[in-house]
């Protein structure tokens, strides 16, 4: 599920908002100035590729976490046999 809030926040952090400031005193932006800001986003195909990459990365992390848990259990079993 896409978290649009974080996505939009990250995109708009990259905009130089001071460049669009129309004030003479207190900083302000008009609706027209905000609408004039061009924001580039990946194409649908690129988004799908990125999503696939992150899914594979999540799966790899999960597999390695399971390996770590198994190794911890194995270590615990060996320690119990060593110090009976």
Phi and psi restraints in degrees (value plus and minus 20) as a CYANA .aco file:
   2 UNK   PHI    -102.6   -62.6
   2 UNK   PSI     112.6   152.6
   3 UNK   PHI    -117.4   -77.4
   3 UNK   PSI      70.0   110.0
   4 UNK   PHI     -83.3   -43.3
   4 UNK   PSI     -51.6   -11.6
   5 UNK   PHI     -80.1   -40.1
   5 UNK   PSI     -68.9   -28.9
   6 UNK   PHI     -86.3   -46.3
   6 UNK   PSI     -58.6   -18.6
   7 UNK   PHI     -81.9   -41.9
   7 UNK   PSI     -69.3   -29.3
   8 UNK   PHI     -85.8   -45.8
   8 UNK   PSI     -59.4   -19.4
   9 UNK   PHI     -78.8   -38.8
   9 UNK   PSI     -66.2   -26.2
  10 UNK   PHI     -83.1   -43.1
  10 UNK   PSI     -59.9   -19.9
  11 UNK   PHI     -86.1   -46.1
  11 UNK   PSI     -67.2   -27.2
  12 UNK   PHI     -95.6   -55.6
  12 UNK   PSI     -32.5     7.5
  13 UNK   PHI     -90.7   -50.7
  13 UNK   PSI     -41.8    -1.8
  14 UNK   PHI    -106.2   -66.2
  14 UNK   PSI     -27.8    12.2
  15 UNK   PHI    -104.8   -64.8
  15 UNK   PSI     115.4   155.4
  16 UNK   PHI    -104.2   -64.2
  16 UNK   PSI      67.5   107.5
  17 UNK   PHI     -87.4   -47.4
  17 UNK   PSI     -47.1    -7.1
  18 UNK   PHI     -83.1   -43.1
  18 UNK   PSI     -47.2    -7.2
  19 UNK   PHI     -84.6   -44.6
  19 UNK   PSI     -48.1    -8.1
  20 UNK   PHI    -118.2   -78.2
  20 UNK   PSI     -16.8    23.2
  21 UNK   PHI     -85.1   -45.1
  21 UNK   PSI     107.7   147.7
  22 UNK   PHI    -130.6   -90.6
  22 UNK   PSI      -6.1    33.9
  23 UNK   PHI    -109.6   -69.6
  23 UNK   PSI     145.4   185.4
  24 UNK   PHI    -131.9   -91.9
  24 UNK   PSI     -34.0     6.0
  25 UNK   PHI    -157.0  -117.0
  25 UNK   PSI    -103.0   -63.0
  26 UNK   PHI     -99.2   -59.2
  26 UNK   PSI     110.2   150.2
  27 UNK   PHI     -77.1   -37.1
  27 UNK   PSI     116.6   156.6
  28 UNK   PHI    -174.0  -134.0
  28 UNK   PSI     134.4   174.4
  29 UNK   PHI    -147.9  -107.9
  29 UNK   PSI     115.5   155.5
  30 UNK   PHI    -109.4   -69.4
  30 UNK   PSI     144.9   184.9
  31 UNK   PHI     -80.6   -40.6
  31 UNK   PSI     -59.0   -19.0
  32 UNK   PHI     -84.5   -44.5
  32 UNK   PSI     -60.6   -20.6
  33 UNK   PHI     -85.1   -45.1
  33 UNK   PSI     -62.1   -22.1
  34 UNK   PHI     -85.9   -45.9
  34 UNK   PSI     -62.1   -22.1
  35 UNK   PHI     -86.6   -46.6
  35 UNK   PSI     -43.6    -3.6
  36 UNK   PHI     -98.1   -58.1
  36 UNK   PSI     -33.2     6.8
  37 UNK   PHI     -90.7   -50.7
  37 UNK   PSI     105.8   145.8
  38 UNK   PHI    -116.2   -76.2
  38 UNK   PSI     108.7   148.7
  39 UNK   PHI    -142.1  -102.1
  39 UNK   PSI     108.6   148.6
  40 UNK   PHI    -117.7   -77.7
  40 UNK   PSI     121.1   161.1
  41 UNK   PHI    -151.5  -111.5
  41 UNK   PSI     136.8   176.8
  42 UNK   PHI     -84.7   -44.7
  42 UNK   PSI     133.1   173.1
  43 UNK   PHI     -87.6   -47.6
  43 UNK   PSI     147.2   187.2
  44 UNK   PHI     -77.8   -37.8
  44 UNK   PSI     -62.7   -22.7
  45 UNK   PHI     -83.2   -43.2
  45 UNK   PSI     -63.0   -23.0
  46 UNK   PHI     -84.7   -44.7
  46 UNK   PSI     -60.2   -20.2
  47 UNK   PHI     -81.7   -41.7
  47 UNK   PSI     -60.5   -20.5
  48 UNK   PHI     -85.7   -45.7
  48 UNK   PSI     -60.5   -20.5
  49 UNK   PHI     -83.9   -43.9
  49 UNK   PSI     -62.6   -22.6
  50 UNK   PHI     -83.5   -43.5
  50 UNK   PSI     -63.2   -23.2
  51 UNK   PHI     -81.2   -41.2
  51 UNK   PSI     -61.9   -21.9
  52 UNK   PHI     -82.8   -42.8
  52 UNK   PSI     -62.8   -22.8
  53 UNK   PHI     -81.4   -41.4
  53 UNK   PSI     -64.2   -24.2
  54 UNK   PHI     -87.1   -47.1
  54 UNK   PSI     -55.3   -15.3
  55 UNK   PHI     -84.6   -44.6
  55 UNK   PSI     -63.5   -23.5
  56 UNK   PHI     -83.2   -43.2
  56 UNK   PSI     -59.9   -19.9
  57 UNK   PHI     -84.5   -44.5
  57 UNK   PSI     -63.0   -23.0
  58 UNK   PHI     -79.6   -39.6
  58 UNK   PSI     -63.0   -23.0
  59 UNK   PHI     -83.3   -43.3
  59 UNK   PSI     -61.8   -21.8
  60 UNK   PHI     -83.4   -43.4
  60 UNK   PSI     -61.7   -21.7
  61 UNK   PHI     -82.9   -42.9
  61 UNK   PSI     -63.8   -23.8
  62 UNK   PHI     -82.5   -42.5
  62 UNK   PSI     -62.3   -22.3
  63 UNK   PHI     -82.1   -42.1
  63 UNK   PSI     -64.6   -24.6
  64 UNK   PHI     -88.2   -48.2
  64 UNK   PSI     -53.6   -13.6
  65 UNK   PHI     -85.3   -45.3
  65 UNK   PSI     -59.1   -19.1
  66 UNK   PHI     -85.0   -45.0
  66 UNK   PSI     -59.7   -19.7
  67 UNK   PHI     -81.0   -41.0
  67 UNK   PSI     -63.5   -23.5
  68 UNK   PHI     -81.4   -41.4
  68 UNK   PSI     -64.4   -24.4
  69 UNK   PHI     -82.2   -42.2
  69 UNK   PSI     -62.6   -22.6
  70 UNK   PHI     -84.1   -44.1
  70 UNK   PSI     -60.4   -20.4
  71 UNK   PHI     -85.9   -45.9
  71 UNK   PSI     -56.3   -16.3
  72 UNK   PHI     -84.2   -44.2
  72 UNK   PSI     -61.4   -21.4
  73 UNK   PHI     -85.3   -45.3
  73 UNK   PSI     -61.2   -21.2
  74 UNK   PHI     -83.2   -43.2
  74 UNK   PSI     -63.2   -23.2
  75 UNK   PHI     -79.5   -39.5
  75 UNK   PSI     -65.3   -25.3
  76 UNK   PHI     -81.0   -41.0
  76 UNK   PSI     -61.9   -21.9
  77 UNK   PHI     -84.7   -44.7
  77 UNK   PSI     -63.1   -23.1
  78 UNK   PHI     -84.2   -44.2
  78 UNK   PSI     -60.5   -20.5
  79 UNK   PHI     -84.8   -44.8
  79 UNK   PSI     -57.1   -17.1
  80 UNK   PHI     -85.9   -45.9
  80 UNK   PSI     -58.6   -18.6
  81 UNK   PHI     -90.5   -50.5
  81 UNK   PSI     -54.2   -14.2
  82 UNK   PHI     -90.5   -50.5
  82 UNK   PSI     -60.3   -20.3
  83 UNK   PHI    -135.8   -95.8
  83 UNK   PSI      36.7    76.7
